[in-house]
């Protein structure tokens, strides 16, 4: 996902395509969220840190709310 986000961002800048640059940002967030889930699963499995799973869920909720607010702000402009 992170390599895909980089490719989209590079192509979007080269083509001066705002939609592709925005899509790159969304793909980057998706990649970071996937990494947070993976890290929490590894911490839970390796060390028994059950609290890592709810913490990853809070990270996902935070980014979901943030992206929702951004989308609403851009839609109202």
N, CA and C of each residue as an Amber inpcrd file, in Angstrom:
protein
   231
   0.8210000  -1.1950000   0.0000000   0.0000000   0.0000000   0.0000000
   0.8650000   1.2600000   0.0000000   1.9380000   1.2170000   0.7510000
   2.7730000   2.4110000   0.8370000   3.4660000   2.6970000  -0.4980000
   3.9030000   1.6430000  -1.1820000   4.5140000   1.8370000  -2.5030000
   3.4810000   2.3420000  -3.5050000   2.2650000   1.8350000  -3.4100000
   1.1930000   2.2950000  -4.2870000   0.8790000   3.7660000  -4.0310000
   0.8420000   4.1590000  -2.7630000   0.5900000   5.5660000  -2.4260000
   1.6850000   6.4630000  -2.9940000   2.9310000   6.0080000  -2.9040000
   4.0430000   6.7910000  -3.4510000   3.9020000   6.9330000  -4.9700000
   3.5720000   5.8400000  -5.6230000   3.4020000   5.8800000  -7.0750000
   2.2670000   6.8020000  -7.4970000   1.1610000   6.7390000  -6.7780000
   0.0300000   7.6150000  -7.0910000   0.3980000   9.0780000  -6.8750000
   1.1180000   9.3410000  -5.7940000   1.5100000  10.7140000  -5.4930000
   2.4510000  11.2680000  -6.5560000   3.4310000  10.4660000  -6.9460000
   4.3830000  10.8900000  -7.9640000   3.6870000  11.1440000  -9.3000000
   2.8190000  10.2240000  -9.6730000   2.0920000  10.3720000 -10.9400000
   1.1480000  11.5680000 -10.8850000   0.4810000  11.7500000  -9.7560000
  -0.4350000  12.8780000  -9.5970000   0.2670000  14.2110000  -9.7020000
   1.4660000  14.2950000  -9.1170000   2.2360000  15.5410000  -9.2230000
   2.7020000  15.7760000 -10.6560000   3.1480000  14.7110000 -11.3080000
   3.6350000  14.8480000 -12.6860000   2.5120000  15.2690000 -13.6390000
   1.3220000  14.7440000 -13.4050000   0.1840000  15.0780000 -14.2640000
  -0.6070000  16.2940000 -13.7730000  -0.2200000  16.7990000 -12.6070000
  -0.9470000  17.8960000 -11.9560000  -2.4260000  17.5360000 -11.7820000
  -2.6390000  16.2980000 -11.2910000  -3.9780000  15.7560000 -11.1120000
  -4.3140000  15.7520000  -9.6220000  -5.2180000  16.6190000  -9.2250000
  -5.5820000  16.7660000  -7.8140000  -6.2610000  15.5040000  -7.2780000
  -7.0850000  14.8700000  -8.1070000  -7.7990000  13.6700000  -7.6720000
  -6.8160000  12.5420000  -7.3710000  -5.8330000  12.3620000  -8.2080000
  -4.8490000  11.3030000  -8.0000000  -3.9880000  11.5780000  -6.7750000
  -3.6560000  12.8370000  -6.5350000  -2.8970000  13.1790000  -5.3230000
  -3.7230000  12.9130000  -4.0770000  -5.0180000  13.2170000  -4.1200000
  -5.8960000  12.9370000  -2.9830000  -6.0350000  11.4340000  -2.7720000
  -6.1560000  10.6990000  -3.8550000  -6.2320000   9.2400000  -3.7620000
  -4.9480000   8.6700000  -3.1640000  -3.8140000   9.2680000  -3.4750000
  -2.5440000   8.8320000  -2.8870000  -2.5470000   9.0280000  -1.3860000
  -3.1090000  10.1380000  -0.9420000  -3.1940000  10.4040000   0.5000000
  -4.0850000   9.3740000   1.1960000  -5.1990000   9.0340000   0.5700000
  -6.1120000   8.0430000   1.1370000  -5.4340000   6.6680000   1.1880000
  -4.7100000   6.3190000   0.1380000  -4.0060000   5.0390000   0.1040000
  -2.9240000   4.9980000   1.1740000  -2.2480000   6.1090000   1.4070000
  -1.2420000   6.1790000   2.4600000  -1.8810000   5.9230000   3.8240000
  -3.0080000   6.5500000   4.0900000  -3.7100000   6.3450000   5.3570000
  -4.1210000   4.8800000   5.4910000  -4.6120000   4.2770000   4.4110000
  -4.9770000   2.8590000   4.4460000  -3.7790000   1.9950000   4.8130000
  -2.6400000   2.2960000   4.2330000  -1.4270000   1.5410000   4.5410000
  -1.0020000   1.6960000   5.9860000  -1.0700000   2.9070000   6.4950000
  -0.6910000   3.1510000   7.8920000  -1.6550000   2.4620000   8.8520000
  -2.9280000   2.4510000   8.5250000  -3.8980000   1.7580000   9.3740000
  -3.6520000   0.2530000   9.3540000  -3.3220000  -0.2900000   8.2000000
  -3.0200000  -1.7230000   8.1120000  -1.7880000  -2.0610000   8.9450000
  -0.7970000  -1.1920000   8.9200000   0.4030000  -1.4100000   9.7250000
   0.0660000  -1.3700000  11.2150000  -0.8010000  -0.4450000  11.6370000
  -1.1620000  -0.3730000  13.0540000  -1.8870000  -1.6360000  13.5050000
  -2.7450000  -2.1830000  12.6520000  -3.4350000  -3.4290000  12.9890000
  -2.4330000  -4.5810000  13.0670000  -1.5210000  -4.6520000  12.1140000
  -0.5200000  -5.7110000  12.1110000   0.3550000  -5.6530000  13.3600000
   0.7820000  -4.4680000  13.7240000   1.6170000  -4.3110000  14.9250000
   0.8480000  -4.7490000  16.1630000  -0.4200000  -4.3710000  16.2550000
  -1.2030000  -4.7620000  17.4340000  -1.3880000  -6.2720000  17.5020000
  -1.5900000  -6.9090000  16.3570000  -1.7300000  -8.3660000  16.3450000
  -0.4290000  -9.0540000  16.7590000   0.6950000  -8.5400000  16.2910000
   1.9920000  -9.1210000  16.6560000   2.2510000  -8.9360000  18.1480000
   1.9630000  -7.7590000  18.6720000   2.1650000  -7.5190000  20.1000000
   1.2730000  -8.4200000  20.9460000   0.0520000  -8.6250000  20.4910000
  -0.8700000  -9.4920000  21.2160000  -0.4000000 -10.9440000  21.1700000
  -0.0010000 -11.4150000  20.0010000   0.4140000 -12.8040000  19.8600000
   1.7590000 -13.0870000  20.5390000   2.6970000 -12.1700000  20.4140000
   4.0480000 -12.4110000  20.9210000   4.1660000 -12.1830000  22.4250000
   3.5230000 -11.1430000  22.9140000   3.7110000 -10.7750000  24.3170000
   2.4440000 -10.8540000  25.1610000   1.3190000 -11.1670000  24.5240000
   0.0590000 -11.2260000  25.2620000  -0.4740000  -9.8470000  25.6330000
  -0.0440000  -8.8320000  24.9300000  -0.5130000  -7.4700000  25.2200000
  -1.8830000  -7.2790000  24.5860000  -2.9160000  -7.7280000  25.2860000
  -4.2740000  -7.6380000  24.7540000  -4.7050000  -6.1990000  24.5590000
  -4.1180000  -5.2740000  25.2510000  -4.4750000  -3.8590000  25.1340000
  -4.0450000  -3.2260000  23.8230000  -3.1930000  -3.9100000  23.0700000
  -2.7420000  -3.3580000  21.7900000  -3.8690000  -3.3490000  20.7640000
  -4.7640000  -4.3410000  20.8230000  -5.8760000  -4.3950000  19.8640000
  -6.8340000  -3.2150000  20.0340000  -7.3000000  -2.9260000  21.2570000
  -8.1590000  -1.7460000  21.4080000  -7.4470000  -0.4400000  21.0720000
  -6.1610000  -0.3810000  21.3180000  -5.4070000   0.8220000  20.9750000
  -5.3700000   1.0160000  19.4630000  -5.1720000  -0.0620000  18.7230000
  -5.2040000   0.0320000  17.2580000  -6.5930000   0.4470000  16.7840000
  -7.6350000  -0.0430000  17.4550000  -8.9990000   0.3520000  17.0880000
  -9.2040000   1.8470000  17.3080000  -8.6480000   2.3930000  18.3740000
  -8.7620000   3.8360000  18.6170000  -8.0360000   4.6370000  17.5430000
  -6.9070000   4.1400000  17.0830000  -6.1820000   4.8110000  16.0010000
  -7.0460000   4.8360000  14.7440000  -7.6790000   3.7120000  14.4460000
  -8.5270000   3.6290000  13.2560000  -9.7190000   4.5720000  13.3780000
 -10.3440000   4.6300000  14.5490000 -11.4850000   5.5330000  14.7580000
 -11.0490000   6.9800000  14.6060000  -9.8890000   7.3240000  15.1600000
  -9.3820000   8.6960000  15.0530000  -9.2270000   9.1000000  13.5910000
  -8.5840000   8.2600000  12.8040000  -8.3770000   8.6020000  11.3990000
  -9.6840000   8.6060000  10.6170000 -10.6040000   7.7330000  10.9910000
 -11.9100000   7.7380000  10.3330000 -12.6530000   9.0420000  10.5710000
 -12.6510000   9.5070000  11.8010000 -13.3090000  10.7820000  12.1270000
 -12.6050000  11.9360000  11.4150000 -11.2880000  11.9060000  11.4120000
 -10.5160000  12.9740000  10.7630000 -10.8140000  13.0390000   9.2680000
 -10.8310000  11.8900000   8.6170000 -11.1170000  11.8700000   7.1870000
 -12.5590000  12.2790000   6.9020000 -13.4910000  11.8870000   7.7740000
 -14.8840000  12.2840000   7.6060000 -15.0540000  13.7850000   7.7190000
 -14.3920000  14.3860000   8.6910000 -14.4590000  15.8590000   8.8300000
 -13.8750000  16.5570000   7.6140000 -12.7430000  16.0500000   7.1480000
 -12.1270000  16.6550000   5.9580000 -13.0530000  16.5550000   4.7630000
 -13.6880000  15.4130000   4.5850000 -14.6020000  15.2390000   3.4570000
 -15.7930000  16.1850000   3.5600000 -16.3280000  16.3490000   4.7560000
 -17.4600000  17.2670000   4.9460000 -17.0550000  18.7130000   4.6930000
 -15.8620000  19.0940000   5.1530000 -15.3880000  20.4580000   4.9290000
 -15.1750000  20.7360000   3.4450000 -14.6290000  19.7630000   2.7280000
 -14.3920000  19.9570000   1.2930000 -15.6930000  19.9600000   0.5170000
 -16.6890000  19.2150000   0.9830000 -17.9940000  19.1590000   0.2970000
 -18.7630000  20.4600000   0.4910000 -18.5660000  21.1210000   1.6170000
 -19.3140000  22.3450000   1.8870000 -18.7020000  23.5740000   1.2350000
 -17.4810000  23.4630000   0.7200000 -16.8070000  24.6100000   0.1050000
 -17.2390000  24.8080000  -1.3050000
